[in-house]
Amino acid sequence: MNFRVIFSCIGIALLPLMAMSQTWINEQLEVKTKSHLTRVMRSDALFLERWVDLPQPQFWRKIMQLSPDSCLVNVARTRQILATLSNATWSRKSDAEKAAYKAELKRQFQIDSTEAIYITTGKSDFYRFHEVFPSLGEGIKVFEDNQVDPWFAQAILLIESPAQLKKSISGAYGAFQLMPSVARNYGLTVNSSTDERANFSKSAFAASQLLKQSCIPSARKILQQTGIRYTEQELGFRLLVMHVYHAGAGNVAAVVKKINPQTTVMDLIRSMWITTAASFGNNSQNYSQLALAAQWLLHDYIYSTCDEISPCSGK
């Protein structure tokens, strides 16, 4: 592979500079493969702030790479991995055998008897990073054009419905998994004959407006009430906004109130992973963990497959 790292930004006209924040440009990489030239947001904070050292992102990184015919036996609260099994092996066990197996693992690993043990199936069939990769630059552009932090475009595209148009049980649909009412609120047509959530650009616009008008202001308000110091470019704040996007401001406010954080946004996010309140449950706890794992895998994908990587300084 002809891999080169260069320090000028090729093809800067791809995105209109007038629509960019200087901070966002400095966080971007322009990456080139044989068939694509696109932009992505850097993942430096994952490593500098040691998020990659935490067991939860490590766990989901493995799940995202694991075949759906396999599963990880893990501690629900900490995501400590206890064993890897085939789904067929697990399915063949009777309920009594499954209970006995979990009890033996708790004894073997000296885990408290009150801890829940989960069996989590591999999801490499769902997280198709190589397929969603070409759309990241387009999502980043739409968000920048609407003066919304483009990190959110990348994060949502990686974990919500990567390279797929699947409708969730709740009715969310499209690349940004918007609910019908939200999509209509931002000008999209959603009815029995037409669903513009399938249109990437329109869906990206609606998602950017939802973040700008609701999610980001709600995250600011929640943090201001805690007295925690933060910046909107730090990863912890971005993850909190992602929780609002997924679970709603009311549920996030409820769990933050229950935690009553006193230190940093990073500590708050980690506490949210093991705390429930209102309708903020297991799926909500997982959301920022998934975002971290996906960014980590994107970083690996870029540096293992791209032919040219250019830090974009906006000069």
JOMODA-V174916 format. One record per pair of residues at least 12 apart in sequence whose C-alpha atoms are under 8 Angstrom apart, sorted by the first residue. I is the first residue (numbers start at 0). GAP is how many residues later the second one is. If there is no record, write none. Layout:
BEGIN
i	gap
I	GAP
I	GAP
END
This chain:
BEGIN
i	gap
0	306
1	305
2	303
2	304
2	305
3	303
3	304
3	305
4	303
4	304
4	305
5	302
5	303
5	304
5	305
6	303
6	304
6	305
7	302
7	303
7	304
7	305
8	21
8	301
8	302
8	303
8	304
8	305
9	20
9	300
11	302
14	126
15	129
16	297
18	125
18	126
18	127
18	128
19	124
19	125
19	127
20	123
20	126
21	291
21	292
23	125
23	126
24	287
24	288
24	289
25	285
25	286
25	287
25	288
26	14
26	15
26	284
26	285
27	12
27	13
27	14
27	283
27	284
28	12
28	13
28	280
28	281
28	282
28	283
29	279
29	280
29	281
29	282
30	271
30	275
30	276
30	277
30	278
30	279
31	274
31	275
31	276
31	277
32	272
32	273
32	274
32	275
33	273
35	98
37	96
37	98
37	99
38	97
38	98
38	101
39	96
39	97
39	100
39	114
40	109
40	110
40	113
41	257
42	252
42	253
42	256
44	189
44	190
45	189
45	246
45	250
50	241
51	244
54	23
54	24
54	25
55	22
55	23
55	24
55	233
56	232
56	233
56	235
56	236
57	235
58	20
58	21
58	22
59	229
59	230
59	233
60	229
60	232
60	233
60	235
60	236
61	60
62	57
62	58
62	59
62	60
62	61
63	58
63	59
63	60
63	62
63	63
63	230
64	57
64	58
64	59
65	55
65	56
65	57
65	58
66	55
66	56
66	57
66	58
67	53
67	54
67	55
67	56
67	57
68	17
68	18
68	19
68	52
68	53
69	14
69	15
69	16
69	17
69	51
69	52
70	13
70	14
70	15
70	16
70	48
70	49
70	50
70	51
71	12
71	13
71	47
71	48
71	49
71	50
72	12
72	44
72	45
72	46
72	47
73	43
73	44
73	45
73	46
74	40
74	41
74	42
74	43
75	39
75	40
75	41
75	42
76	38
76	39
76	196
76	197
77	196
81	23
81	27
86	34
101	15
125	35
125	36
126	31
126	32
126	35
127	34
127	35
128	29
128	33
128	34
128	169
129	171
130	31
130	32
131	25
131	26
131	30
131	31
135	17
135	18
135	21
138	14
138	15
138	18
138	62
138	65
139	13
139	14
141	59
141	62
141	63
141	66
142	61
142	62
142	65
145	59
145	62
145	63
147	60
147	63
147	64
151	86
151	90
152	51
152	55
154	136
154	139
154	140
155	20
155	135
156	18
156	19
157	133
157	136
157	137
158	131
158	132
158	135
159	15
159	16
159	17
160	13
160	14
160	15
160	16
161	13
162	12
164	33
172	24
172	25
173	23
173	24
173	25
173	26
173	29
174	22
174	23
174	25
174	28
174	29
175	27
175	28
175	31
177	19
177	25
177	29
181	24
181	28
182	14
182	20
182	23
185	20
185	23
185	24
186	19
187	14
187	15
187	18
210	30
210	34
214	26
214	27
214	29
214	30
214	33
214	34
215	25
217	23
217	26
217	31
218	18
218	21
218	22
218	25
218	30
221	31
221	34
225	34
225	35
225	36
226	35
227	33
227	34
227	35
227	36
227	37
228	35
228	36
229	34
229	35
234	31
235	29
235	30
235	33
236	28
238	30
238	49
238	52
239	29
239	48
241	45
241	46
242	41
242	44
242	45
245	38
245	41
246	32
246	33
246	37
250	26
250	27
250	28
250	29
251	28
253	23
253	24
254	17
254	20
254	21
254	22
254	23
254	25
255	12
255	16
257	19
258	12
258	13
258	16
268	19
271	13
272	12
272	13
END
